[in-house]
């Protein structure tokens, strides 16, 4: 069990990929059968690919769960979520699943705004160019940097409120947090997220999900660890406070002895059970 869930929470993962012939990525007209497509291109960059899992019996009301991997904005792959796919299929058999790659940050090309643009581009492809017979209703599940992307996109850029629910697993949420600004990894995060190790207040606000929460923000479930060496535990409490203040449905889960997702078996089982229950109640 631990091995299965550990892939969900990897912070850095390199050199993983899957492959499929492009001519196998065209959906059929038969929506009564399940279909899977690997490495579908949603943009011209080689990193702009996604794996798509379509359920049998899908209709224009079929909701979509989008997975967004972590990796400190500079690494990771959709393969990090590979072992999670069967679990989602079991609990949400009527949902489509989309597992995305996005352009990684480099020394000369920061994560923001290109990773937000990639999620937006992937959603636009699903809506306008895929022919998959699915709804424009999305549940986002992100780990670490992927959770940051999910929250920032939904709270700030999803003006039509197509994102109906978010699962945030140890994601950076507030770059104004005093406990984060003194963290030894804060300059690293700022460098690769924004492009400078010493961002100004406007830069910080632009990339802080909590700064863009409104009463219309998507219901959010979050998970944080008390001894996370990468993300201060206060990120979770500050996120919950902002969601509570705006009146947004949310659930905050805190594990005092938990690190950056490297939790024990019982915790992993609880996390998945709570995620499932929250999406069943709020992803509508």
C-alpha positions in Angstrom: 0.0 0.0 0.0 2.7 2.5 0.9 4.5 1.9 -2.4 1.3 2.5 -4.3 0.5 5.8 -2.6 4.1 7.0 -2.4 4.2 7.7 -6.1 1.4 10.2 -5.5 3.5 12.4 -3.3 6.9 12.3 -4.9 8.4 15.8 -4.7 11.1 15.3 -7.4 11.0 12.6 -10.1 13.1 12.6 -13.2 13.3 10.8 -16.5 10.0 9.1 -16.5 7.7 8.8 -19.5 5.1 6.7 -21.3 4.6 6.4 -25.1 1.8 5.8 -27.6 1.4 6.2 -31.3 -0.2 9.5 -32.2 -2.7 7.7 -34.5 -4.1 5.9 -31.5 -5.2 9.2 -29.8 -8.3 9.8 -31.8 -11.6 8.9 -30.0 -14.1 6.6 -31.7 -17.8 7.4 -32.1 -18.7 4.6 -29.7 -19.1 6.2 -26.3 -20.3 2.9 -24.8 -16.8 1.5 -24.5 -14.0 2.8 -22.3 -11.0 4.3 -24.1 -7.5 5.3 -23.1 -5.0 7.6 -24.9 -1.4 8.2 -23.9 0.7 11.3 -24.6 -2.1 13.3 -26.2 -0.6 16.6 -27.3 -2.5 19.6 -26.1 0.1 22.1 -27.2 3.2 22.4 -29.5 5.8 21.9 -26.7 7.0 18.3 -26.2 6.1 18.7 -22.5 2.5 19.6 -23.2 1.1 16.1 -23.2 -1.5 14.2 -21.2 -2.9 10.8 -20.7 -6.7 10.5 -21.0 -9.0 7.8 -19.6 -12.6 7.8 -20.8 -15.2 5.7 -19.1 -17.7 3.5 -20.9 -21.2 5.1 -21.3 -19.9 8.6 -21.2 -22.0 11.5 -22.2 -21.8 15.3 -22.4 -22.4 15.2 -18.6 -19.4 13.1 -17.8 -17.2 15.0 -15.3 -13.4 15.1 -15.5 -10.8 14.6 -12.8 -7.4 16.3 -13.7 -4.2 15.1 -12.0 -1.3 17.6 -11.7 2.0 16.2 -10.5 4.5 17.8 -8.2 8.3 18.3 -8.5 9.1 21.8 -7.2 8.0 23.3 -10.5 11.2 22.0 -12.1 10.8 18.3 -12.2 8.3 15.4 -12.0 6.1 13.8 -14.5 2.5 12.5 -15.0 4.0 9.1 -14.4 4.2 10.0 -10.7 0.4 9.5 -10.6 0.4 6.3 -12.6 -0.4 4.0 -9.7 -3.2 6.4 -8.6 -5.2 5.9 -11.8 -6.7 2.5 -10.9 -7.8 3.8 -7.6 -9.7 6.7 -9.1 -11.3 4.4 -11.7 -12.6 2.2 -8.9 -14.1 5.1 -6.9 -15.2 7.3 -9.8 -16.1 4.8 -12.6 -18.3 7.3 -14.4 -15.6 10.1 -14.5 -13.0 10.8 -17.1 -9.5 11.1 -15.9 -6.8 13.3 -17.4 -3.2 13.1 -16.1 -1.1 16.1 -17.4 2.5 17.0 -18.0 3.3 20.7 -18.2 6.4 22.8 -19.1 8.9 22.6 -16.3 10.7 25.7 -14.9 14.4 26.2 -15.8 17.0 28.8 -14.8 15.9 31.0 -17.6 12.2 30.2 -17.8 10.2 30.4 -14.5 7.1 28.4 -13.8 4.7 31.3 -13.6 2.8 32.0 -15.7 3.6 29.2 -18.2 2.4 26.3 -16.0 -0.9 28.1 -15.4 -1.2 28.7 -19.1 -0.5 25.0 -19.7 -3.4 23.9 -17.4 -5.6 26.4 -19.1 -4.5 25.2 -22.5 -5.2 21.5 -21.5 -8.7 22.4 -20.4 -9.3 24.4 -23.5 -8.3 21.3 -25.6 -10.6 19.1 -23.6 -13.5 21.6 -24.1 -13.0 22.6 -27.7 -10.7 20.1 -29.6 -10.8 16.7 -28.1 -14.1 15.1 -29.3 -14.1 13.1 -26.0 -17.8 13.5 -25.2 -17.3 14.9 -21.7 -18.6 17.8 -19.5 -16.8 21.1 -18.8 -16.8 20.3 -15.1 -13.4 19.6 -13.5 -12.1 18.3 -10.2 -8.4 19.1 -9.8 -6.0 16.9 -7.7 -2.5 18.3 -7.2 0.5 17.3 -5.2 3.1 19.8 -4.0 3.8 22.2 -6.9 0.9 20.6 -8.7 -1.4 21.5 -5.9 -0.2 25.1 -6.1 -1.0 25.1 -9.8 -4.4 23.7 -9.2 -5.3 26.2 -6.5 -3.9 29.3 -8.3 -5.6 28.4 -11.6 -8.9 27.8 -10.0 -9.0 30.7 -7.6 -7.5 33.3 -9.9 -8.1 32.3 -13.5 -11.2 30.1 -13.6 -13.6 32.9 -14.2 -16.4 30.7 -15.4 -16.1 28.4 -12.4 -15.7 25.2 -14.3 -13.5 23.8 -11.5 -15.9 22.3 -9.0 -13.6 20.8 -6.5 -9.9 20.8 -5.6 -7.7 18.4 -3.7 -4.5 20.1 -2.4 -1.8 17.7 -1.1 1.0 19.6 0.6 0.8 22.5 -1.8 2.3 26.0 -1.4 -0.6 28.3 -0.8 0.6 31.6 0.7 4.0 33.2 -0.2 3.4 36.0 2.3 3.4 33.5 5.2 6.2 34.6 7.6 7.1 31.0 8.3 7.7 30.5 4.6 9.6 33.7 3.9 12.3 32.7 6.4 12.4 29.1 5.1 15.8 28.2 3.6 14.0 27.0 0.4 12.0 30.2 -0.1 14.6 31.8 -2.4 14.7 28.6 -4.5 10.9 28.5 -4.8 10.8 32.2 -5.7 13.6 31.8 -8.3 12.0 28.9 -10.2 8.4 30.1 -9.7 8.8 33.8 -10.4 12.3 34.2 -11.8 13.9 36.0 -8.9 14.9 34.9 -5.4 13.7 38.3 -4.0 10.2 38.9 -5.3 8.4 42.1 -4.7 4.9 42.2 -3.1 3.1 42.2 -6.4 5.0 39.2 -7.6 4.2 37.4 -4.4 0.5 38.2 -4.6 0.3 37.1 -8.3 1.4 33.5 -7.3 -0.2 33.2 -3.9 -3.5 31.2 -4.2 -4.9 32.5 -0.9 -4.7 36.1 -2.3 -7.3 35.2 -4.9 -9.9 33.3 -2.9 -13.5 34.6 -3.2 -16.9 33.4 -2.1 -17.2 31.7 -5.5 -14.0 29.7 -5.1 -14.2 25.9 -5.6 -14.6 23.7 -2.5 -11.2 22.6 -1.4 -9.8 19.7 0.7 -6.2 20.0 1.9 -3.6 17.7 3.5 -0.5 19.0 5.3 2.2 17.5 7.5 3.6 19.0 10.7 7.2 18.1 10.0 7.2 18.8 6.3 10.8 19.9 5.5 9.7 21.7 2.3 6.4 23.4 3.1 5.7 25.1 6.5 2.8 23.5 8.3 1.3 27.0 8.6 0.5 27.0 4.9 -2.5 24.7 5.6 -3.9 26.8 8.4 -3.5 30.0 6.5 -5.3 28.4 3.5 -8.1 27.2 5.7 -8.5 30.6 7.3 -8.8 32.3 4.0 -11.4 29.8 2.7 -13.3 30.1 6.0 -13.4 33.9 5.8 -14.7 33.7 2.2 -17.3 31.1 3.2 -15.9 28.5 0.9 -16.6 24.8 1.6 -13.4 23.3 2.7 -11.8 20.5 4.8 -8.3 20.9 6.3 -6.5 17.7 7.3 -3.3 18.0 9.4 -0.9 15.2 10.4 1.5 16.4 13.1 4.0 13.7 12.5 3.7 13.8 8.7 6.3 15.1 6.3 6.0 16.2 2.7 3.6 13.4 1.8 5.9 10.7 3.1 3.3 9.4 5.5 2.6 5.9 7.0 0.2 3.4 5.5 -2.7 4.2 7.7 -2.4 7.9 6.8 -2.3 7.2 3.1 -5.5 5.1 3.4 -7.2 7.9 5.4 -6.1 10.6 2.9 -7.6 8.7 0.0 -10.8 7.9 1.8 -11.2 11.6 2.8 -10.4 12.8 -0.7 -13.0 10.4 -2.1 -15.7 11.4 0.3 -15.1 15.1 -0.3 -15.3 14.8 -4.1 -18.4 12.7 -3.8 -20.0 15.4 -1.7 -18.8 18.5 -3.5 -17.8 17.6 -7.1 -21.2 18.4 -8.6 
